[in-house]
Structure formats: C-alpha cells, structure tokens
Amino acid sequence: MDPVQDRLDADFGPEFAPYAGRGGDFDLQPLRAALARLGDPHARLPPTFHVAGTNGKGSTCAFLAAICEAAGLRAHAFTKPHLLYTRERVRLANAPVTDELFLAAIDRVAALAMPLRHFEAQLAAAFLMFAETPADALILETGMGGTLDATNVIARPAAAIITPVDIDHTAALGATLAEIAAHKAGIVKPGAPVIVARQKPDALNVIEHRAEALDAPTYSLGLEWDAFAANGRMVFQTADALLDLPLPALLGRHQIENAGAAIMALRAPGHALSGDPRITDDAIAAGVQSAFLPARLQRLRDETWLDGAHNPAGAHALAAALKELDARAPRPTILIVGILARKDAPGILAALRDAAGDLIAIPIRNEQHVAQSDLAHIAASLGYAARTASSLQEAIAQAHGARIVICGSLALAAEALQLQP
C-alpha cells in the first residue's frame, strides 16, 4: 500500500496518463502558476544540482548525496522513479521523508484546485518540503527529458549535470539522438556550470552548442575531467587535481564515471559549494565508497543479482559489468528478463547477449509487458538458449545453481525486492 500514490492518483490522476483537461502536451505554465500561489518555494531552495540524461542519473544523484552526507552537509534529494513507495523519491536533509509529511504537503497543493498533473503535484509538494527544511544542497533529478520537464522550473542551478544520452522515450523526446539531447540540454541555464558525462558525438554537439549560447562553462569527461580505474582504485583527475579514491560500492566501470560526474559538479567553480572546506578528499572517498542505489547490479543473496537496466544503453553497461564480475569469479549466468511493452526489447536483449547465453523470459506483474513467449522468441533469434516461466519465483527455481541476473525493467526490480525476506 502506497498512501502517497493513492492520494495523488485520486486528486490528480495516474502518473503516466495525460490529464484530460490539458491533453498530451507538456507545459510548465500550470506548475509555475501553482507554485506562485504557494509562495514560489522553488525560488527558496538551497544550491541545486540538476541532473538529466538517459542513463546514470540515479547513480550520479546517489554519489552526490553520499559525498554531501560524508562531508557533513545536509542534502535534500528528489529522484525518480521509485521502486516500492512514492516517498522514496524525496529525502529531507539526508533523511527519508515520511508518508505523513508528504501527504500534508500534497494537501496544500490540492487545496489550490488547479489543473496539475500527478508528477507536477508531487514535485510541488516536494518543493514545499525542501523550501521549509534547512539544507545545504538539493539534488534534483529530471523525470523525463529536460526542457519541458516539471523540474525545469528551477531558474539557475548550482550546476547542471548531463549523464549519458541515448535513445529512449522517443514518442515524447524524438527519434534521433540530437533531438533527445536537445531536450536534455534544456536544463542548461545562463552562466551555470555544466558537467557533461561521456556522450556520443551527436549528443555532445547539441549540449555544447546550448552551453555556448548561454555562456555556461562546460566540464566534459575526457577534456576538463576524467575518472577511471587503475590498480584496483578509482582516479579522478582535472588540470589541477588528482584524487586517488576507493572503487565505488556500486559495481561496474560506468559507475566510476558517474561518481566522477558527481565529484566534478561539487568542485566546479561558480556555485555556493565550490571550494567548501567540508568537501575534503576524505569526504569524497567516503561518499564514493558508501553510495548505494537499489537495483543497480545489487546483490540480493549468494549469486542472485538485480539490475533495473531498461534500455539498450543501460543493458550495454550492465553487460560490461557482468563480464567484469565473471572475470573475477567465473560462473554460468542465466538472465531472468521481463520488459515493458513500450520498451525496445530487441535492443535490450542484443545488448545483453555478450554477457550470457541463457535466458528465462517472464511477465511483469501488474504492468503491460512483452509476452514471455514473444520475449523468448526474440531472444532465441539472437542466439540465446531461451525458455519461459510464468512468474519470477518459478524462473528463480528453474535457474538454481547458476549466477542469476534479474533485469529488463525497474518494475521487475521492484517485484524482486518485494520477494526479499
């Protein structure tokens, strides 16, 4: 039971359904009007680190939060999506928010009787809580895109962070990488530093042109900063700094780059936390080592692992991490896969093919998903030894004795976590 979701559904409609009075178009003006009636809480926030991208947003936010906490800073966070409960999306000054506090903020938004969508109302309630609870920083993850994402009512972030951009949400963001990157780059604001993670050339060109037009200094991976593994450690490097750090607790080489983006954001000149003496090398090391995000190559028990990769780029990152894992501890791997109907199932399965040869296709409970028979057929056409199971529990029983990797959807990841004792 999720009382926050139930209340938002009742007052503002389901999160992923267009609001009948506004059609399918995105428009920030209704949210701006509601926030004005609430006293503009979004203008009374601590230094805000605004994060957009296709993959790596959640992990980058987790590293930011962990480093801030290790440094003794109080950090708010708004991230998306949640796995089990809507309240997971909000943290107040390093602490989880309660349903009761969230519901009280929603009451104030609902009392406006304004035509907001579910996500807009949720965000307005979060802004109220953030504005009224003292903190040193806010970590703000976009919902989808950037330009017309509800989080983009923020006028000037401390820094904008753009994690790797790839093809996803094409119906809303466009079919080409350049179109999608243009949406993500919408969070870039005049004069605010922009931290750019590894990008394909088409995406990088769009981001750089947007930043140049707004006189926003860019700090790009491979140019102004770098992050890589060396001798069992993580190295973060800029023109004037070299940090020797422990490897991130989050597994996979892509997490080293996500951690690097978080470090660069905190160290970039031009915002209130730049040069803060509390953000020491030791605090950065502690944050990198302690950051945790559920369903990012999360070990559930023994050799059962969970990952929420739900697009081809995320699946490529997962495959690379699994090959690293297998190099250290070789073991037969079976993928247990469920994929939502709106996702690129062939692309996801093709990306995972190098990491495993065996696959069990399953349904995703309470979601519109690719039928397990269709998923198995796609997998077989890609060279997998594929079979089906009627549930996650049945698939786990079939895969006994192998390294099990449950993946393909965050909705499936939530289901897996609910099975944990």
N, C-alpha and C positions, 0 to 999 in steps of 0.2 A: 504494500500500500504506500502511495506517494501523495500525501495531502497537498503538497505544493503544486504538483502537476494537476491534481484533480481540481484545485481551485482555479488555476489558470485556464484549464480546459473549459470549466463551467462559465467563466466570465469572459474569456477572450477567444475561445475555440481551440481546436487541436493545433499543436505547434507547426505541423507540416501541411496544414490545409490553408489555402488562401482565404482571407477574411471576406465574407460575401459583400460587404459594403465597399470594398476597395479593389476588388479584382485581384489579378496576379501581379500587378506592377509593384515594384519596390519604390518607396518614397519616404524620405526621412522627416518630412514636414510634420506629419501627425505626432511622431515621437517628440520632435522639438517643441511642439505646442504643448504637449502633456508635461514635458519637463519644465517648461516655463511656468505652468500652473503650479508645479511642485517646488518652485523656487530655484530652478536651474541647478540641481545637485551635481550635474555633470561638469559644471564650471567650478565646483568646490572640491576637487579631488586632489590627492597627493600626486607627485610626479608619476606619469602614466607611461608604461611600456606597452605599446600597442602592437600586437602580433598577428600577422596574416601569412597565408601560404597554403599550399595543398597538403603537404606532409611535414611533420616535425613541430607543428605549433604547440601541441600539448606538452611534448617533451621539453621544448625550449622554455615554456612557461614554468614547468616543474623545476628546471635548473635555476631560473631567475628566482623563484620563490625560495628554493633551498639555500641559495647563496645569501639572499637577503636575511633569512632567518639565522643562518650561521654567523652573519655579521652583526646580529643584534638589532636588525631593522624590523619594523612591523610592516608587513606587506599584505595588502588586500589582493584577491585574485578573482577573476571571472573567467571561467574556461567552459568549453563546450566541445562535445556533448558529455552528458553524464552517463554512467553505466547503470546504476541501480536506482538512485534517487536524485531528483532535481536539485536538492540542497547541495549536492556535491559540486555544483558549478560555482559556488560562492564560498570564499574564505575571508574572514574579517580579522585583520591584524594577526595573521598566522594561524587562526583558529577556525575550525569548521563552523558554519552558520547553523542555527537550529531551525527546524520547521516553524516553530512559533514566531521567531523573529522575522523569517522570510514572509510568513503569512501576514504578519502585522504590516509589513511594507507593502504587500500586494493590496491589502485593504485600502491603503491611502491612494494607490494608483487606481483601483477600481472605483473609488468614490468620485473620481473625476468624470466618470461616464463618457469617456472619449473613445473613438474608434481605433483602438490599438490592436495589433496582432499579439498573439501569445508571447513570442520572443521579445517584442518591444516592451510589453508589460513586465515581463520577467527582468529585463535589463533596467527598466526604470526603477523597479523595486530595489535592484542591486545598487544602482547609483545612490538612492536614498540612504541605504545602509552604509555605503562607502563614505559618503559625504558627512555622515553623522558619527562616524567612528574614527578616532585619530589613527593615522598611519603614516609611514614614511614613503610608501610606494604603492602603486596599483599595477597589477599585471592583467592586461585586458586582451583576451583572445577573440578574434572575429568569429562570427557564426558561419558566414559563407561569403566569399568574395572580399570586398573591401569598400569600394566607392559607395555603394548603397547599402552596405551592412549597417545594422542599427548601431553598432558600436562606434561608427564613424561620425557620430555627433561630437566626439572629442575634438576641440578646436586645434590644440597643439600638444602632441605627446612629448614626453621627455625624449623618447626615441621610438621610431617605427622599426620593426623587425620583420623582414620578409623571408620566410623559410622557403625551401624548395617548392617551386611552382610546377605543376604538371596538369595533365588533362583530368578533369573531374567536374561534376556539376555542369555539364555542357549545356543543358537546357536553359540554365539561368545565366551562365557566365560566358558562353560562346564556345565554338567548336575548335578554335585554334589556340595554341599556346600564347600567342601575342594578345589575343582578346582576353584570355583568362588573367594573364599578367597585368593587363591594364586595370582590371577590377581590383586585383590585389594591391597594386601600386596606388590605389585611391587613398590609402591610409597615410601616404607621404604628405607632410604638411610643410609650409614655408619655414625654412631655417632649422627645422628639427632634424637631428641626425638619423640616418637610415642605415640599418645594419642588414646587409644582403648576404644570405647563405648561398650555397652552391646552386647555380642556375644554368639552364640551357641557354644558348645564345639568344634565341628569340625572346625569352622572358627577360634576360638581363638587359637587353637593349631597351625594352619598354620601361623597365624600372629606372634605369639610368637616365633616360630622357625625361621622365617625370621628375626625378630628383633635381636634375639640372635646371629644368624650367622653374622650379620652386626655390632654387638656391638652397637646397637641402644637402648637406655634406653626406657623402656615401662612404661606407666602410664595408668593402666587399671581401668575401672569402677568397684567398689567393692573391689579393692585392694589398689591402691595408691590414689584414689579419689572416692568421692561419691557425688551424687546430688539427693535430694528427697524433697517431700513436707512435711511440718509439721506446723500445726496450721495456715493454710492459708498463709504460707510463703514458700520460697524456701531456702533450706540449701545446701550449697556447703562445702565439708569437705575434708581436706587432713590430713596427720600426724601432720602438724604444723600450720594449719589454719582452721578457722571455720567462714564462711560468712553467715550472716542472710540477705536474699535478698527478694525483692518482687517476687511474682509469675510472670513468663514470660507473656508478652502480647499474645504470640502465645499459643493457648489453647491445653490442653492435657498433661498428665503426661510424655509422651515421649519427649515433648519439654523441660521439666526440665532437662532431661539427655542430650539433645542436647546443651542446654545452659551450662551445666556443662562441656561438652567436649570443648566448646569454651573457657571457663574460664581456664581450665587446660592447654590448648595449650598456652595461653598467659602467664601463670605463670610457665610453665615448665622450669627448668634450662637449660642453654646451648645455648640460642639464643639471638640475639641483643636486643629483647624487654623484656627479663627476668629481673624482678625487676625494670622495668622502673617506675620512681616515678609518672608518669602521670596516670598510670593504677591503680587508687585508688579503694578502696572498693565502694566508692560512684559512681565512673565512671562505675564499673561493674554493680552495681544496676541499674543505669540509662539505660545502654545498654540492660540489660536483660528485663527491663520493656518497652523499646521502640522498640525493634526489630520487624520487620514486613516482612512477605513474602506472596505475593498474593497466594490464592488458597490453603492455609494450614488452614483448618477449619476457613475460612474467612466469616464473617457475611456480607451478601450483603444488606439485608434490613429485618426489622421485624424478622421473623423466617425462613428466607431463608439463607442457609449456603452453602459454596463451598469448596470442597477439591479435590486435584489432585491425591489422592491415586490410583495407577495403578498397584499394585502387591499385592499378599496376605499379605505380612508383613505390607505394608503400610495400607492395609484395616483393619488389626487387630488393628493397632494403632488408626485409625480413629474410629473403633467400640468402643474401650475403652474410647476415648474422648467423643463420643456421649453418652455413658452410664453415664459418669460424668455429662455431660450437662443435661441429663434427670433427674438425681438425684436431681439437683438443681432446675430445672423448668420442671416438668413432662408435656409432651405433645405428642400426637400421631406423629410419624415420618414416612415420606414417602421418600424413596430413589429414586432419578431420576438418572439412571445409563446408561452410554454409555461406551463401552470398545473396544479398538483397536483389530483388528483381531489377531495380533501377541501376545497378552497378555493372561494370564491364567484366563479366565472368570469364570470357576467353582471355582477356588481357591479364587478369589476376592469376589465373591458372598457368598461363605461359610464363609469367614472371617467376613463379614458384618451382617450375619444372626442374631446374638445376639443383634444387635443394633436396628433393625427394622423388622417389619413383612410385610410391604407393599412396593412394588417396581414398578416403571414405567420404562420400557426399551425403549431406544430411539437410533436413529442413531447419528453418529458424522459427522458433516458437513465436506465435502472435505477430508475425511480420510477413509481408509479401516478399517471397523469396524465389530464387530459381529452383524449380523442382529438382529433387535429388537425382531423379533419373536423367534429366537433361544435363545436370551438372556432371554426372558420371560419364555421360556420352561425350561432352566437351573434353573432359579430362582424358578419356581413352583416345580421342583423336589427337591429343598432344603427346601421347606415349606413356601416360600413367597406367599402372595397374589399378583400375578404379572399380569400386563397388559402392553400394549404398547401405545406409542404415536408416531406420525410421525415427531415431532420436539421438541426441548427444550421448546419453547414457549407454545406448546399445553400441554406438560407434566406439566408445572408450573400451567397452568389454571386448569388442572384436579386435582392438589394437593392442591387447595385452602383450607385454614383453618387448615392445618397441619404444623408441622415443616418440611420444605423441605430441603433435603440434596442432592446436585448435586455432583456426584462423579464418579470415574471409569477411568478418563483419564485427563491428563493435556491439551490435545487438546479440550476436552469438557469444561474444566475450562476456556480456552481462549474464547471459544464461549459464555459462560455465561457472562464473563466480557464485551464482546462486546455488550451485550444486556443492560448493565447498562446505565442509563441516564447520 
